Amino acid sequence: MNPGYILVGNKNYPQIAEDYVKTFAVLKSLPCDLFLGAHGAYFGLIAKYDKMKAVGPNPFIDPDGYRAYVAEREDAFRKEWERQKQNPGSPAPKKKA
């Protein structure tokens, strides 16, 4: 969850949490061979790029990595959602550096 997101008691977007649940269901249903994302850290860009220099299978073909990333993000969402159910209107906290 991005800092500041309100999942419970969001007056401007009351169904935000339910939309996240739907989104995770869609993401889990999609076939994925080539795992890329908006930020290289999402899918291990540097490590995969380094592996491209060696002879072997293409490291960007990573359906297991995709499924693991989606599962980890869904778990983080559900934990934050539960926290906010106990504290309605409390935004997602800033990440500690």
Order of alpha helices (4+ residues) and beta strands (2+ residues): alpha-alpha-alpha-alpha
